[in-house]
Amino acid sequence: MWSPHLALLVAATYFMEFLDGTALSTALPAIGADFRVVPADVNVAMTAYLVAVAMGIPFSSWLAERFGSRRVFCSAIAVFTLASLLCALSPNLGALTAFRALQGFGGAMMVPVGSLVVLRGTPKAQLLKATAYLVWPGLLAPVIAPLVGGALTQYLSWHWIFLVNLPLGLAAFVVALRLVPRGGADSERRLDWPGLVLTTAGVAAVVVGLELFSEGRPAAWATAALAVGFAALGAAVGWMRRARRPLFDFHVLRVRTFRATQTGGFVYRLTIMAVPFLLPLLFQDGFGWDPVHSGLLVASVFVGNIGIKPTTTPLIRRFGFKPVLVVAAAVSAATFAACALLTPATPDLLIAALLLVSGAFRSIGFSAYMTVQYSDVSGAQLPSATAIANTLVQLAAALGVAVGALLVRAGAAFGPVGADHAMPYRVAFVAIAVLMLASVADSLFLPRHAGTEVSGRR
């Protein structure tokens, strides 16, 4: 049965997990000073978190089926909250890295299992309402995390990035015990160990490779990690297609709408995840603006995300998923290309308007993909679908930053034109605009009536 309170609870835990995943980046200098290491070395704690999340998601789908969604979801909140306290109390970088990995594993269980809890109790006709709650953390957290992390670090200390999770986690745990339904455990469900080992090793290697690329480490290391990762994932797919009780049921990829959201949707998420990384660099490094000036303009993306939310569902109901996805991706590509034309002399009001439009269509596309991907998925396929989808979301987030960093380095080969130090970022924005067009092409091949049971459009 559809429960808006349950959906809001799950969305709140998502926000807590997504925010913590990125807010720490602003505190690297402060943590480095406390632990007497260079700030770049602290990045290992962020990488440990991302790797743990990516590795834990495949395991979480089996845990939910074996022990029940309620038990696993509540345990995930407890692990995440306890790990947050341990992170705040860390005496050195090694301890912080270990506790961040534990925190990441808790987050890995919260995300797909929370999705499963909401989706299993939501009829198709109510799916648009349910996903309206679930999409906002993924849209808002990457935009406001630097602001939140910076404010906590500057006015309190970096420890508060973790300490704020304690009251939130405790409240979420108590509410989850009341709202999440019991049942659903299958004591006979066996774990596909070969599938798990190959999948987690593959995902971890890919995330590490992408992180190495984004950090500018030697290309040979990153390439080797990616090669190992993709080989392991290929072997995992081969194994699970033959296994009697596989970790994932890849038959769900035969569902056209779900498959499209894992191809064109992956490209869409990758590109929109690159924008919060590129915009502050364009304004601060390219234009020479201070962080406050930059942050206020980037906040326009956040305003666009929020401002359009009340009209997203009516738009989908009026026009259907296919036209909305095509237009959202096409307009997003146009706004990215327009960012390449900005200069320090461009009026702030015009920049804010552009980013407002970009944020609005970012929100529309994100919401549409999140909803339509489950529109034709059966109840029996939901555990595999949520695990596959959330694993790819994590990879898209990591790849978005890595691709953004690579494109900036590629653009640097052009060198500054006169005093135009923004040239590398212009090249990067043009490149991601072109990349977004791949998402447009994929959406054009969707059936005309895709997701009508969910959208209600005839």
Residue pairs with C-beta under 8 A, 6 or more apart in sequence:
1 121
2 121
2 122
2 123
2 126
2 129
2 130
3 121
3 179
4 129
4 133
5 179
6 117
6 118
6 121
6 179
6 180
7 118
7 122
7 129
7 130
7 133
7 134
8 133
9 172
9 175
9 176
9 179
10 114
10 115
10 117
10 118
10 133
10 134
11 133
11 134
11 136
11 137
12 137
12 168
12 172
13 76
13 77
13 80
13 110
13 114
13 172
14 110
14 111
14 114
14 134
14 137
14 138
15 136
15 137
15 140
15 141
16 80
16 165
16 168
16 169
16 172
17 53
17 80
17 107
17 110
17 111
17 137
18 137
18 138
18 141
18 142
18 145
19 137
19 141
19 144
19 145
19 148
20 49
20 84
20 103
20 107
20 161
20 162
20 165
21 49
21 50
21 53
21 104
21 107
21 141
21 145
21 397
22 141
22 142
22 145
22 146
22 149
23 145
23 146
23 148
23 149
23 152
23 161
24 31
24 45
24 46
24 49
24 149
24 158
24 161
25 46
25 145
25 146
25 149
26 145
26 146
26 149
26 150
26 153
27 149
27 150
27 152
27 153
27 158
27 161
28 39
28 40
28 42
28 43
29 39
30 153
30 157
30 158
31 39
31 42
31 45
31 93
31 96
31 158
32 38
32 39
32 40
32 41
32 42
34 158
35 42
35 92
35 93
35 96
37 93
40 215
41 93
42 93
42 96
43 211
43 215
44 93
44 97
45 93
45 96
45 97
45 100
46 100
47 207
47 208
47 211
48 97
48 98
48 100
48 101
48 104
49 100
49 101
49 103
49 104
49 107
50 104
50 207
50 211
50 394
50 398
51 101
51 104
51 204
51 207
51 208
52 100
52 101
52 102
52 103
52 104
52 105
52 107
52 108
53 104
53 105
53 107
53 108
53 111
53 394
54 108
54 203
54 204
54 206
54 207
54 391
54 394
54 395
54 398
55 105
55 108
55 200
55 203
55 204
56 104
56 105
56 107
56 108
56 109
57 108
57 111
57 112
57 203
57 387
57 390
57 391
57 394
58 196
58 199
58 200
58 203
58 247
58 248
58 387
58 391
59 108
59 196
59 200
60 72
60 76
60 108
60 109
60 111
60 112
60 113
60 387
61 112
61 113
61 116
61 247
61 248
61 383
61 384
61 386
61 387
62 189
62 191
62 192
62 196
62 247
63 72
63 109
63 113
64 72
64 73
64 112
64 113
64 116
64 184
64 383
65 184
65 185
65 186
65 189
65 383
66 185
66 186
66 187
66 189
66 191
67 185
68 182
68 183
68 184
68 185
69 113
69 116
69 117
69 120
69 180
69 181
69 184
70 117
70 176
70 180
70 181
70 182
70 183
70 184
71 185
72 109
72 113
73 109
73 110
73 113
73 114
73 117
73 176
73 180
74 173
74 176
74 177
74 180
75 109
76 106
76 107
76 108
76 109
76 110
76 113
77 106
77 110
77 169
77 172
77 173
77 176
78 106
78 169
78 173
79 102
79 103
79 105
79 106
79 109
80 103
80 106
80 107
80 110
80 165
80 169
81 106
81 165
81 166
81 168
81 169
81 170
81 173
82 106
83 99
83 100
83 102
83 103
83 106
84 103
84 162
84 163
84 165
84 166
84 169
85 162
85 163
85 166
86 95
86 99
86 102
86 103
87 96
87 99
87 100
87 103
87 162
88 159
88 160
88 162
88 163
90 96
90 99
111 390
112 386
112 387
112 389
112 390
113 386
115 134
115 386
115 389
115 390
116 382
116 383
116 386
117 180
117 181
118 130
118 133
118 134
119 127
119 130
119 374
119 382
119 386
120 184
120 379
120 382
121 181
122 130
124 375
124 453
124 454
125 453
125 454
125 456
127 371
127 374
127 375
127 454
128 313
128 316
128 317
128 371
128 454
128 455
128 456
129 313
131 367
131 370
131 371
131 374
132 309
132 312
132 313
132 367
134 370
135 363
135 366
135 367
135 370
136 305
136 309
138 366
138 370
138 393
139 305
139 362
139 363
139 366
140 302
140 305
140 306
142 273
142 276
142 397
143 276
143 298
143 299
143 301
143 302
143 305
143 359
144 299
144 302
146 276
146 280
146 295
147 295
147 299
148 161
149 161
150 291
150 295
152 158
152 160
152 161
152 164
153 160
153 161
189 245
190 245
191 247
192 240
192 243
192 245
192 246
192 247
194 239
194 243
195 236
195 239
195 240
195 243
195 246
195 247
195 248
196 247
198 232
198 233
198 235
198 236
198 239
199 232
199 233
199 236
199 247
199 248
201 228
201 229
201 232
202 228
202 229
202 230
202 231
202 232
202 233
202 234
202 235
202 236
203 229
203 233
203 391
203 394
203 395
204 229
205 225
205 226
205 228
205 229
205 232
206 225
206 226
206 229
206 230
206 233
206 395
206 398
207 229
207 394
207 395
207 398
208 225
208 229
209 222
209 223
209 224
209 225
209 226
209 229
210 222
210 226
210 395
210 398
210 399
210 401
210 402
211 398
211 402
212 218
212 221
212 222
212 225
213 219
213 222
213 402
213 405
213 406
214 398
214 401
214 402
214 404
214 405
214 406
215 405
216 405
216 409
236 247
237 250
239 246
240 246
240 247
240 248
240 250
241 250
248 384
248 387
248 388
249 381
249 384
250 384
251 381
252 258
252 377
252 381
252 384
252 385
252 388
253 259
253 262
253 388
255 376
255 377
255 381
256 376
256 446
256 447
256 450
257 321
257 372
257 373
257 375
257 376
257 446
257 447
257 450
257 451
258 373
258 374
258 376
258 377
258 385
258 389
260 372
260 442
260 443
260 445
260 446
260 450
261 369
261 372
261 373
261 389
262 373
262 388
262 389
262 392
263 442
264 325
264 329
264 438
264 439
264 440
264 441
264 442
264 443
265 369
265 373
265 439
266 392
266 395
266 396
267 435
267 436
267 438
267 439
267 442
268 329
268 332
268 365
268 366
268 369
268 436
268 439
269 366
269 369
269 392
269 393
269 396
269 397
269 400
270 396
270 399
270 400
270 403
270 435
271 332
271 336
271 400
271 432
271 435
271 436
271 439
272 332
272 362
272 365
272 366
272 400
273 396
273 397
273 399
273 400
273 401
274 400
274 401
274 403
274 404
274 407
274 428
274 432
275 301
275 336
275 358
275 362
275 432
276 298
276 301
277 400
277 401
277 404
277 405
278 339
278 404
278 408
278 425
278 428
278 429
278 432
279 294
279 297
279 298
279 301
279 339
279 355
280 291
280 294
280 295
280 298
281 408
281 425
282 339
282 342
282 422
282 425
282 429
283 289
283 293
283 294
283 297
283 298
284 290
284 291
284 294
285 421
285 422
285 425
286 421
286 422
286 423
286 424
286 425
287 343
287 344
287 422
288 344
288 421
289 344
297 348
297 351
297 352
297 355
298 355
300 351
300 352
300 353
300 355
300 356
300 359
301 355
301 356
301 358
301 359
301 362
302 359
303 356
303 359
304 355
304 356
304 357
304 358
304 359
304 360
304 361
304 362
304 363
305 359
305 360
305 362
305 363
306 363
307 356
307 359
307 360
308 359
308 360
308 361
308 363
308 364
309 363
309 367
312 363
312 364
312 367
312 368
313 367
315 324
315 364
316 324
316 367
316 368
316 371
316 455
316 457
317 455
317 456
317 457
318 457
319 457
320 448
320 449
320 450
320 451
320 452
320 455
320 457
321 368
321 371
321 372
321 375
321 446
321 450
321 451
321 454
321 455
322 443
322 444
322 446
322 447
322 448
322 450
324 364
324 365
324 368
325 365
325 368
325 369
325 372
325 439
325 443
325 446
326 440
326 443
326 444
327 361
328 361
328 362
328 364
328 365
328 368
329 365
329 436
329 437
329 439
329 440
329 443
330 437
330 440
331 357
331 361
332 358
332 361
332 362
332 365
332 436
333 433
333 434
333 436
333 437
333 440
334 433
335 354
335 355
335 357
335 358
335 361
336 358
336 429
336 430
336 432
336 433
336 436
337 429
337 430
337 433
338 354
339 354
339 358
339 429
340 425
340 426
340 427
340 429
340 430
340 433
341 426
342 351
342 354
342 422
343 422
371 451
371 454
372 450
372 451
372 454
373 385
373 389
374 382
374 385
375 450
375 451
375 453
375 454
376 451
376 453
377 385
403 432
403 435
404 428
404 432
407 427
407 428
407 431
407 432
408 424
408 425
408 427
408 428
409 424
410 424
410 427
410 428
410 431
411 423
411 424
411 425
411 426
411 427
411 428
411 431
412 423
412 424
414 423
414 424
414 427
415 423
416 423
417 423
452 458
